[in-house]
Amino acid sequence: MTERSDEVMGLTGAVIPRRMVLAGFVAAYSASLIPWALAQPANDAGHAAFLALSAIIAGKQTLEPRLAQRLYDALVADDPEFPQEAQSLLTFVEASKIDPLALQKTLDDQKSPLAQLPLKIASAWFLGIVGDGAKARCLAYEKALNAIIVSDVLKPPTYAYGAYGSWSSKPL
């Protein structure tokens, strides 16, 4: 080991700056999300890009394939350009080696036309909702990630626990 605290001894005995080691760990972690998503079945390049972006945005290595297909189909039905936009965004993420936590801020700062795409994907996965306003439709409720993430402690109800309309009466 060298006397300098900002350097690390490599396997070959070469001295490597600590920043390079940390950058390598961050790059390896970010890249590790994409192959998992691509290992899931994809119908076309747009669907594959959606799966990869979903894994990056949701921060989960595996996502339910049937729900992924339903969400993708709904997003494409709302916006026929969605597959091309997803491919463009994935290309941007891979080329810039951007940290997933900084993706939305980077797109917003650049005033990118793709800035709404991560929000659409996140809403689809976490809320189970695709579309806005009168076009909004719920495709997942108990399978949405906002319910899955807390399911070890909380049990979000999938139905009313009393007689019809009992949920509307005020508690005592």
Residue pairs with C-beta under 8 A, 6 or more apart in sequence:
1 9
2 9
2 15
6 17
6 18
6 19
7 15
7 16
7 17
7 18
8 15
8 16
8 17
8 18
8 21
9 15
9 16
10 16
26 99
27 97
30 56
30 97
30 98
30 99
30 100
32 61
33 52
33 55
33 56
33 59
33 61
33 100
34 52
34 55
34 56
34 94
36 55
36 61
36 62
37 48
37 51
37 52
37 53
37 54
37 55
37 56
37 61
37 63
38 48
38 51
38 52
40 51
40 62
40 63
40 65
40 68
41 65
42 48
42 51
44 83
45 83
45 87
46 72
46 76
46 82
46 83
46 84
46 86
46 87
47 69
47 72
47 83
49 83
49 86
49 87
49 89
49 90
50 68
50 72
50 75
50 82
50 83
50 86
50 121
51 63
51 68
52 90
53 86
53 89
53 90
53 93
53 117
53 118
53 121
54 63
54 68
54 121
54 125
55 61
55 63
56 93
56 100
56 103
57 100
57 103
57 118
57 121
57 122
57 125
58 122
58 125
58 126
58 145
59 100
60 145
63 125
64 143
67 139
67 140
67 143
70 139
70 140
71 124
71 125
71 130
71 139
71 140
74 124
74 130
74 131
74 137
74 139
75 82
75 120
75 121
75 124
75 130
76 82
76 83
78 130
78 131
78 135
79 85
82 117
85 114
85 117
86 117
88 114
89 114
89 117
89 118
92 98
92 112
92 114
93 100
93 103
96 106
98 106
103 118
104 115
104 118
104 119
107 114
107 115
107 118
108 115
120 130
123 129
123 130
124 130
124 139
125 144
125 145
126 144
126 145
126 146
127 144
127 146
128 138
128 139
128 140
128 141
128 143
128 144
128 146
129 136
129 137
129 138
129 139
130 136
130 137
130 139
131 137
141 147
141 158
142 156
142 158
147 156
150 156
160 166
160 167
161 167
